[in-house]
Amino acid sequence: MVMTTPHPAPWIPPTETEQRLHEAAMRGDVEGQLRVLAEAQLFVGAPRAEVDAAPDSVYWRPLQIAGGPLVRPILTRGMLPPWHPDWVFHGVTLKWAAEFPWHDPRLLLAVNGGTPGQLLLPAQPEHRALWMRAYAEKERGPGDRLVALRHGALHGPLAYGLACGAHLAFVNGVPWNEVGTAYHGYTDELDTLRESWDVTDRTGWQQELNALLDARNSPPEPDFALRIREQLRISGGEPPSPDLWRETAAGHAQDLGASPASVRHIEELVRRILRYEARFRADGLLPPDGRVRTTVAYDYGRAVNMARWGLSARFCSPPEAEQAIVHAGALSRSAYRSWQEYSAGYALGRVLRFDGEEYGRWHEGNVAAHRALTEHEGSPWRNIPWR
C-alpha cells in the first residue's frame, strides 16, 4: 500500500508544491504538472533494513491502488507520512523516475497516490521523454528557497528553535518548520553525516550535537577576540578603536601563554573581523553602526539542523530531536537581542570558518538567507517575536 498522511476535508495542500500541482490538475495542464514535479523534491519509500543492506540500490516496486491501476508510487515532500524508525525514503528527481526501467506498459506514475492530491501519469516512453524535457528546462535547483509546511510548527518553543536553524533550511531548500520524516533522502543524510561530520552512528551524532549546543564546534579564537572588544566597549563607554582592540586582544592572548604564531593569528583575526563587518554593513547584514558580539549562533543554528539530520538518519527519535531544537532556541535567545543580530553572528561564524575572505558562495549564501528571512512576509523571523 501507499503510506499516506490523513488530511481534513476540504483538503489544504501542505506546501506550495502541492498547491501548484493541484492548480495545474484543475486546469488539466499536464505540462504545468511536469514543470512542478521537475522542480520538486520527490521521495520513494523503502524498508530501512532493505536500504541498509543495499544502500546503493533503489527497489521501486509497483503497487496496486485499492481497486485501481498498477503504479509506481512517489511522494512530494509535503505528503510524506509521519516519521517511522523502520520506514525511510530515497530522495529522487523526475529525471531519475524517467530513466528508471519501466518494463510493464500498464504501469502509471502515482504522485501522492492514495491522498487527496493524487496524480496519476502515464509512463510510456513518449511520456517519459516529456518528463526528461521538463527536468532539462527546470528553472532552478532545490536550494535557496524559503519553504514551510502548513501543518508544521508555526508558534511556540519548537517553532522558535526551528527558526534558529532557518539559514541552512533556506540554503538546502527544505521546510524551515519541520522536524520531519526526511531532511534529504535517508542515504543522502548518512553520506553527509559521514563525509562532513565523521558521524556514522548514534554515539557520534550525539557527540557532535553536544559540541554544537555547547558552542565547542567552531574555533574559539573569534569569540575570544569579540569578548575583548565587548569588554573594552563596556569599560570605555564606546567601541574601542581597531588598534586598541587588536593590541589588547593580542596582549591578552600573550598573557595567557599563546605562542607568537597564535598571537599573530589573533591580530590578523581582528583585522578580518573588521573587514567582514564592513562588508556586512554594505550588504545589509548589519546596521550602519552594527557590530557582532558573538558567533555562537553558527553552532546553535547548525545544532538545530544536526537534530533534524540525526532524525532523518534514524540516529534519534522525534522527541529527542525536538528537545535539542528547543534547547538550541533557548540558548540563542540568551545570547542575542534580535533575529537580525542572531543572523549577523551566524554569518560571521560561517565566513570565518570557510570563506577565506573570498566573499564567494559562503558569504553570498548568508546574504541571500538573511534577506529572505528578514524581508519575506512569510518568514518565521517576521512572525515569531525574538522575545
Disulfide bonds with the S-S distance in Angstrom:
none
